């Protein structure tokens, strides 16, 4: 089944998919950070949303 692009939240809320614009928009809004800061955090700790959140808080 194809992704429903009208559903603006991520499919798997435990992972951050930087290749999907709607997911980047969701996570930058959720964490209150820029796209660049989100990308750097994912690069530093991986795509696990909890790990990214902890990294951004630290």
C-alpha positions in Angstrom: 0.0 0.0 0.0 1.4 3.4 -1.0 1.9 6.2 1.5 -1.0 8.5 2.1 0.6 11.9 1.5 -2.4 13.7 3.0 -1.5 12.1 6.4 1.1 14.7 7.6 2.4 12.8 10.6 5.2 10.2 10.2 4.2 6.5 9.6 6.6 5.2 12.2 6.8 7.7 15.0 9.9 6.0 16.4 12.0 6.9 13.3 12.8 10.1 11.5 12.9 9.9 7.7 14.8 12.9 6.4 14.0 11.9 2.8 10.3 12.8 3.3 9.5 16.6 3.4 6.3 16.1 5.4 8.3 14.2 8.0 11.0 16.8 8.2 8.3 19.4 8.7 6.6 17.3 11.4 9.8 16.7 13.4 11.2 20.2 13.1 7.9 21.5 14.4 7.7 18.9 17.2 11.3 19.6 18.4 11.3 23.4 17.6 14.5 23.2 15.5 15.7 24.0 12.0 16.0 21.4 9.3 19.8 21.7 9.5 19.8 21.1 13.3 17.5 18.1 12.9 19.7 16.7 10.1 22.8 17.2 12.3 21.1 15.4 15.2 20.1 12.5 13.1 23.6 12.2 11.7 25.0 12.3 15.2 22.7 9.7 16.9 20.8 8.0 14.1 17.1 8.1 13.1 15.6 7.0 16.4 13.2 9.8 17.4 13.8 9.4 21.2 17.6 9.5 20.7 17.3 12.6 18.5 15.1 14.3 21.1 17.6 13.6 23.9 20.5 14.8 21.7 18.6 18.1 21.0 17.8 18.6 24.7 21.4 17.9 25.8 
